[in-house]
Amino acid sequence: MSEPMLKVEGVQAKYGDFIAVHSASLDVPQGKIVSVIGANGAGKSTLMDTIAGIHKASAGKVYFKGEDITNLPAEKIVTRGLSLVPQGSRCFIRMTVEDNLIMGSFPKNARAGVKDTLDMVYTLFPVLKEKRNDLSGSLSGGQRQMVAVGRALMTKPELILFDEISLGLAPTIIKDIYATIKKINKDTGLTIVLVEQDTKRAIKTGEISHVMLKGNVVLSGNSAELGEEEIKKAYFGI
Ligand code: ATP
């Protein structure tokens, strides 16, 4: 089997003395959609932030495309092709939609094709094109989430980590955003990690599932083979 695009080996992450992630290991194969599932406080966001260089790992290793990226500065990790859409769809509310998107194109290899990538984002999310000159603060929660996804795409990533993008959104909007993510994966081969609390949605979208419980990855495998029951048991630790 070929080397995974992302390899996390025994990563530990702390807040002060509190260990939020004990020893997490997982693989993400190239071109796949992979779900990271877990309840509130399981350590999913901390692990994503650690992979993306926003939080420091206190032990363990993160390899991306075979290279050790553990604890590199976040912007260097983005430049290598790994982007995070953090929880809460943060965008700069006093900037226009288009300026928010263009901010994503800071990596050198992304700068050259800004116009084409912007067109691609507007094709995926036509409402953002309509509102491109509006301040992001005037957008709905779902539209802000689209801006956050679009900004990550503007970095020209090879892998995107989506941290609970469904949080606080209406079911119809969630359905649309997930359909768009699947389309991006199918059309471009972009590798995707989806952090989710909703096991059903995670299994439906991610071909591979990793379940986190109390700061550890406790179950990993093909989502269909594992099945909802086994994934739920691991999720609740029963
Ligand atoms: P959620 O689904 O609610 O986002 P999660 O699985 O992403 O949860 P984390 O947010 O990574 O979990 O939190 C893991 C643990 O670390 C929890 O016990 C949480 O209370 C703790 N934690 C998270 N952020 C901080 C922080 N800034 N300072 C101290 N402890 C924190």
Residues whose N, C-alpha, C, O or C-beta is under 5 A from the ligand:
A	BS01	ATP	Y15 A20 G38 A39 N40 G41 A42 G43 K44 S45 T46 L47
